[in-house]
Structures are given as structure tokens and as C-alpha cells.
Amino acid sequence: MKFKFNFLLFTTLLFLTIELKAQEVSTNSFDGPYVLYRGEQIIVKELNYTPEISVTEKSFHLKEKQKVVVKVKFSDASDKNFEVKLKTTIQQEPSVWAQPDKILFLSDIEGEFDALRDLLLANKVINKKYEWIFDKGNLVIYLIEEKRFQLLCGFYIN
């Protein structure tokens, strides 16, 4: 009986420790940026969770698109910050392409940016400055709705 109680106590404490560690992993207080197109406007939104939830919103006219720089920030690791310029035109990308020299296929990244970044670095798709070093390789990312195993979205980066 004493063994069962000690084992139960140990597993409960272990579970609580693992649960607390899992909650401590992500300390980034930023979410976004999100880029929205509304009529002739480009809206860039960013959420900040400290000290309380706040939303920063910047609006640009569509004619200013080439000047818009979107900043991706990490409160817990500023060395991971990067900037992205918007494409001047939005076009539908092809869904069929010739066999690439290399291909990396990923699925269900579910907002885990650190894991995605580590995978891309480890597979020599990008360097630490987020520069493409995959030569003529393709990166394919599929997002799948888990409950029904239904394909929601797929895209590739070449």
C-alpha cells in the first residue's frame, strides 16, 4: 500500500512539474504581425500581451506598398527578430511544378515558430539571418485540420 501511495505521489508531482515546464516554454509577448488588405488600404496589426493586451495597428495606402516593411518581433529573443517587405503584386502560385533538386515537406507547424525555425536551420533551408540557402529546393508546408483529417491549405516556397 505504501509503494502505491509513493508511486501515485511521485507520478502526480512529475506530471505537475512537466505541466509547469510546458507553460514556461513560450514567453514571447508578441503575436503577429498580421497583414490585411481592405479596399485600397494595407493594415498591419500586432498584439502585445504585456503588461496587458494591446493592439497596434498601422494603415498604409495600397500605393505605398513598396515602402511597407513588416517587423516580426520576439520579446524573449530579439536576436530572432526579422523584417519582411511585401510583394509588389499578389499572384496565385502554381500548384504543379517540375521536380526540384531538393524538397522539404512539413506539416502542422501549429504556431510553433521556434520549432519551424530550428527545422529550417537544421535542413539548411535558411541561415540565421533568415536568408534562403536551399538553392533551387522547394519548401512545402501543408496545414491539415486534425479532427477530420481534411486538407485546409497547402503552399510551397521556391
Secondary structure, DSSP 8 states (H G I E B T S, - for coil): -HHHHHHHHHHHHHHHHHHHHHHHS----EEEEEEEEETTEEEEEEEE-SSS-EEEEEEEEGGGGGG-EEEE--TT-GGG-EEEE--SS-----S-----S-EEEEE--TT-HHHHHHHHHHTTSB-TT--B-STT-EEEEEEEETTTTEEEEEEEE-
